[in-house]
Amino acid sequence: MPPSARRGPYFCGIDAAMDVVTGKWKSLILWELHHHGTRRFAELRRGLPGVSEKMLVQHLREMEEDGLVHREVYREVPPKVEYSLTEHGTTLNAALAPLGAWGTDRMRRIGAEKIAIEALPSRR
């Protein structure tokens, strides 16, 4: 299935864009890869407290299908897999930046605080 053909037809560009970022974790995966660069699966999972392994795998597969994430498999023992943003993923991240700024402003207006990752319970 070609990228973005998963759903469609679309009403407008926002509809088409939301098709690839639907799901709680996709925008956070984009953010994590943008701010920390290439990551292995376990590093991504640690950087996204609360995501289940199943959900992370599902979102990464969908994002790879949509051309947002590149998955590099190294043929070694034990196997090594790394994820990085594609150029297409980088442009989506740039497009989401104003939305992030709007959300930060909203957090200030309503008195919401950022989640302190260190305060979250460990999954070990």
Secondary structure as GFF3:
##gff-version 3
##sequence-region A 1 124
A	DSSP	alpha_helix	13	21	.	.	.	ID=ss1
A	DSSP	alpha_helix	26	36	.	.	.	ID=ss2
A	DSSP	beta_strand	39	40	.	.	.	ID=ss3
A	DSSP	alpha_helix	41	47	.	.	.	ID=ss4
A	DSSP	alpha_helix	53	65	.	.	.	ID=ss5
A	DSSP	beta_strand	69	74	.	.	.	ID=ss6
A	DSSP	beta_strand	80	85	.	.	.	ID=ss7
A	DSSP	alpha_helix	87	110	.	.	.	ID=ss8
A	DSSP	three_ten_helix	117	119	.	.	.	ID=ss9
###
